[in-house]
Amino acid sequence: MPIAERFRTAVEKRDLAGMEGLFTEDVRFYSPVKFTPFEGRPMVLGLLGVLLRTFEDFRYIGHLEGTAETSTDGDEAASEILLFRATVEGKEIHGIDMLQFDEEGRIKEFTVMVRPQSAVQTLGRAVFAGLVADGLVPAPAAASAEG
């Protein structure tokens, strides 16, 4: 079974363990709410765990295959786009997962794009809270009173 199909099945079953071997060790995850990518398999798997908990009624609704230039090195890579719908805190999200593969077929870049902007903001807050709760990113420093 191709990697993209295995990934889609694992997401639909909310099977994080089933995703582990699908990514390169140095995978990059480009998020709609963060300018720099999340890097490395452990961080990406942690982020996916948060996303699986955050999305409600997540479902893939289609896919497209082809090639596209990667962000990492600008090389042309086999790519698949998975279209999805989900709900986060009552807001409906329309989005795509763009998977780009290395020569061995593993996912080396993962880009997520979502709309509308209000849903992006809601998703960003929910995911950040999940990353902090899981210890994947530090909690924001409390504002200190100066005087």
Contacts in CASP RR format, 6 or more apart in sequence:
PFRMAT RR
TARGET T0000
AUTHOR 0000-0000-0000
METHOD contacts of the structure
MODEL  1
MPIAERFRTAVEKRDLAGMEGLFTEDVRFYSPVKFTPFEGRPMVLGLLGV
LLRTFEDFRYIGHLEGTAETSTDGDEAASEILLFRATVEGKEIHGIDMLQ
FDEEGRIKEFTVMVRPQSAVQTLGRAVFAGLVADGLVPAPAAASAEG
1 9 0 8 1.000
3 22 0 8 1.000
3 99 0 8 1.000
3 101 0 8 1.000
3 105 0 8 1.000
3 106 0 8 1.000
3 107 0 8 1.000
4 63 0 8 1.000
4 80 0 8 1.000
4 82 0 8 1.000
4 99 0 8 1.000
4 101 0 8 1.000
6 18 0 8 1.000
6 22 0 8 1.000
7 19 0 8 1.000
7 22 0 8 1.000
7 82 0 8 1.000
7 99 0 8 1.000
7 107 0 8 1.000
8 60 0 8 1.000
8 63 0 8 1.000
8 82 0 8 1.000
9 15 0 8 1.000
10 16 0 8 1.000
10 18 0 8 1.000
10 19 0 8 1.000
10 22 0 8 1.000
11 19 0 8 1.000
11 48 0 8 1.000
11 52 0 8 1.000
11 58 0 8 1.000
11 60 0 8 1.000
12 58 0 8 1.000
12 59 0 8 1.000
12 60 0 8 1.000
14 52 0 8 1.000
16 45 0 8 1.000
16 46 0 8 1.000
16 48 0 8 1.000
16 49 0 8 1.000
16 52 0 8 1.000
19 45 0 8 1.000
19 48 0 8 1.000
20 41 0 8 1.000
20 45 0 8 1.000
21 106 0 8 1.000
22 106 0 8 1.000
22 107 0 8 1.000
23 40 0 8 1.000
23 41 0 8 1.000
23 44 0 8 1.000
23 45 0 8 1.000
23 106 0 8 1.000
23 107 0 8 1.000
23 108 0 8 1.000
23 110 0 8 1.000
24 41 0 8 1.000
24 102 0 8 1.000
24 106 0 8 1.000
24 107 0 8 1.000
24 108 0 8 1.000
25 40 0 8 1.000
25 41 0 8 1.000
26 39 0 8 1.000
26 40 0 8 1.000
26 41 0 8 1.000
26 108 0 8 1.000
27 39 0 8 1.000
27 40 0 8 1.000
27 41 0 8 1.000
27 44 0 8 1.000
27 107 0 8 1.000
27 108 0 8 1.000
27 109 0 8 1.000
27 110 0 8 1.000
28 37 0 8 1.000
28 38 0 8 1.000
28 39 0 8 1.000
28 40 0 8 1.000
28 71 0 8 1.000
28 72 0 8 1.000
28 108 0 8 1.000
28 109 0 8 1.000
28 110 0 8 1.000
29 37 0 8 1.000
29 38 0 8 1.000
29 39 0 8 1.000
29 43 0 8 1.000
29 44 0 8 1.000
29 47 0 8 1.000
29 109 0 8 1.000
29 110 0 8 1.000
29 111 0 8 1.000
29 112 0 8 1.000
30 37 0 8 1.000
30 71 0 8 1.000
30 109 0 8 1.000
30 110 0 8 1.000
30 111 0 8 1.000
30 112 0 8 1.000
31 37 0 8 1.000
31 38 0 8 1.000
31 47 0 8 1.000
31 112 0 8 1.000
31 127 0 8 1.000
32 112 0 8 1.000
32 113 0 8 1.000
32 114 0 8 1.000
32 120 0 8 1.000
32 123 0 8 1.000
33 120 0 8 1.000
33 121 0 8 1.000
33 123 0 8 1.000
33 124 0 8 1.000
33 127 0 8 1.000
33 128 0 8 1.000
37 71 0 8 1.000
38 44 0 8 1.000
38 47 0 8 1.000
43 136 0 8 1.000
44 110 0 8 1.000
46 134 0 8 1.000
46 136 0 8 1.000
47 127 0 8 1.000
47 131 0 8 1.000
47 136 0 8 1.000
49 134 0 8 1.000
50 127 0 8 1.000
50 130 0 8 1.000
50 131 0 8 1.000
50 134 0 8 1.000
50 136 0 8 1.000
51 127 0 8 1.000
52 58 0 8 1.000
53 130 0 8 1.000
54 88 0 8 1.000
54 123 0 8 1.000
54 126 0 8 1.000
54 127 0 8 1.000
54 130 0 8 1.000
55 86 0 8 1.000
55 87 0 8 1.000
55 88 0 8 1.000
55 93 0 8 1.000
56 86 0 8 1.000
56 87 0 8 1.000
56 88 0 8 1.000
56 90 0 8 1.000
57 85 0 8 1.000
57 86 0 8 1.000
57 87 0 8 1.000
58 84 0 8 1.000
58 85 0 8 1.000
58 86 0 8 1.000
59 84 0 8 1.000
59 85 0 8 1.000
59 86 0 8 1.000
60 82 0 8 1.000
60 83 0 8 1.000
60 84 0 8 1.000
61 83 0 8 1.000
61 84 0 8 1.000
61 85 0 8 1.000
62 82 0 8 1.000
62 83 0 8 1.000
63 80 0 8 1.000
63 81 0 8 1.000
63 82 0 8 1.000
63 83 0 8 1.000
64 80 0 8 1.000
64 81 0 8 1.000
64 83 0 8 1.000
65 78 0 8 1.000
65 79 0 8 1.000
65 80 0 8 1.000
65 81 0 8 1.000
66 78 0 8 1.000
66 79 0 8 1.000
66 80 0 8 1.000
67 76 0 8 1.000
67 77 0 8 1.000
67 78 0 8 1.000
67 79 0 8 1.000
68 76 0 8 1.000
68 77 0 8 1.000
68 79 0 8 1.000
68 98 0 8 1.000
68 100 0 8 1.000
69 75 0 8 1.000
69 76 0 8 1.000
69 77 0 8 1.000
70 76 0 8 1.000
70 77 0 8 1.000
70 100 0 8 1.000
70 108 0 8 1.000
70 109 0 8 1.000
71 109 0 8 1.000
71 111 0 8 1.000
72 108 0 8 1.000
72 109 0 8 1.000
77 100 0 8 1.000
77 101 0 8 1.000
77 102 0 8 1.000
77 108 0 8 1.000
77 109 0 8 1.000
78 100 0 8 1.000
78 101 0 8 1.000
78 105 0 8 1.000
79 98 0 8 1.000
79 99 0 8 1.000
79 100 0 8 1.000
79 101 0 8 1.000
80 98 0 8 1.000
80 99 0 8 1.000
80 101 0 8 1.000
81 96 0 8 1.000
81 97 0 8 1.000
81 98 0 8 1.000
81 99 0 8 1.000
82 96 0 8 1.000
82 97 0 8 1.000
82 99 0 8 1.000
83 94 0 8 1.000
83 95 0 8 1.000
83 96 0 8 1.000
84 93 0 8 1.000
84 94 0 8 1.000
84 95 0 8 1.000
84 96 0 8 1.000
84 97 0 8 1.000
85 92 0 8 1.000
85 93 0 8 1.000
85 94 0 8 1.000
85 95 0 8 1.000
86 92 0 8 1.000
86 93 0 8 1.000
87 93 0 8 1.000
88 119 0 8 1.000
88 122 0 8 1.000
88 123 0 8 1.000
88 126 0 8 1.000
89 122 0 8 1.000
89 126 0 8 1.000
90 122 0 8 1.000
91 118 0 8 1.000
91 119 0 8 1.000
91 122 0 8 1.000
92 119 0 8 1.000
93 114 0 8 1.000
93 115 0 8 1.000
93 119 0 8 1.000
93 123 0 8 1.000
94 114 0 8 1.000
94 115 0 8 1.000
94 116 0 8 1.000
95 112 0 8 1.000
95 113 0 8 1.000
95 114 0 8 1.000
95 115 0 8 1.000
96 112 0 8 1.000
96 113 0 8 1.000
96 114 0 8 1.000
97 110 0 8 1.000
97 111 0 8 1.000
97 112 0 8 1.000
98 109 0 8 1.000
98 110 0 8 1.000
98 111 0 8 1.000
98 112 0 8 1.000
98 113 0 8 1.000
99 107 0 8 1.000
99 109 0 8 1.000
99 110 0 8 1.000
100 107 0 8 1.000
100 108 0 8 1.000
100 109 0 8 1.000
100 110 0 8 1.000
100 111 0 8 1.000
101 107 0 8 1.000
101 108 0 8 1.000
102 108 0 8 1.000
114 120 0 8 1.000
114 123 0 8 1.000
128 137 0 8 1.000
130 136 0 8 1.000
131 137 0 8 1.000
132 138 0 8 1.000
132 139 0 8 1.000
132 140 0 8 1.000
END
